[in-house]
Amino acid sequence: MYLIYKIITMKIGIIGVGLIGKTLALRLAESGHDVSVANSSGPENINKDVLSTGAKAVTTEDLVRDKDVIILSIPLNRIPEIASLLSSVPEETTLIDTSNYYPARDNKIESIESGLVESVWVMQQLGRPFAKAWNAIGSHSFAVHGKPEGCDDRIAIPVAADRDIDKDVAIKLINDTGFDAYYTGSLADSWRQQPGSPVYCTDLTVSELKEWTDKAEKERLPKRRDLAILVFMERMGNDFTKRIGNATIEEDAAFAIRLNRTLFM
């Protein structure tokens, strides 16, 4: 396990090239890793800008073969669709999930609605352990606010995992994408980094993240999450995608961070 963590170049597969998946592909390839990306519509439909720092577009079947790490950057409700694809992946391969549960997008999942931790539900679908990472940073902050290791004001990203190897690999890769990492505990405790928690998309430093992780109140997370969505929709309108990629994205991202800090902390 120690040797895997110390490998400078890892073979990494990323399923999903949305806003988070794209930045993962760009930063990890830029850091020298051997990165492959795949989506549900085939490699020919992956934009060339995702591949600009060296990532390769492949089929999902090719992506899961002979990898040190596989990152799932897809909506939570699509996790069951790829479970069979991952069934042949060796146990020593680290899986990392970046998803969050949003009922309006994912359809209501009754067990999560009843209090099941999102990562525990994901583990039930996959039937294997993984790390939870990059779920608690906004796509804009992730794309533009990475900094070299050692910067005092470097944003930190929470990590949850049950196995040491998954934790260590996730921490290394978070650092490689330009952020500090902070281990929040097991997957069963990963509700502390779910939407609505003080560390969710609030752009905290590692010292701030340490302070606020234990201040999360599990029963209040869904209400806070949904209230933030209502306020954000009132400001932006129902179609968030119209704001992605235009001149207002930085302003919108800054507003979202202020809103989250007000409601979640």
Salt bridges, closest charged atoms under 4 A:
GLU30 OE1 - ARG27 NH1 3.82
ASP34 OD1 - LYS56 NZ 2.48
ASP49 OD2 - LYS22 NZ 2.82
ASP62 OD1 - ARG65 NH1 2.38
ASP66 OD2 - LYS11 NZ 2.88
GLU81 OE1 - ARG78 NE 3.50
GLU91 OE1 - ARG163 NH1 3.84
ASP97 OD2 - LYS132 NZ 3.15
ASP106 OD1 - ARG105 NE 2.94
ASP153 OD2 - LYS147 NZ 2.67
ASP164 OD1 - LYS167 NZ 3.98
ASP166 OD2 - ARG163 NE 2.81
ASP176 OD2 - HIS33 NE2 2.76
ASP176 OD2 - LYS172 NZ 3.48
ASP180 OD1 - ARG154 NH1 2.96
GLU211 OE2 - LYS215 NZ 3.39
GLU217 OE2 - ARG220 NH1 3.17
GLU217 OE2 - ARG224 NH2 3.42
ASP226 OD1 - ARG225 NE 2.79
GLU251 OE2 - ARG235 NH2 3.06
ASP252 OD1 - ARG243 NH2 2.83
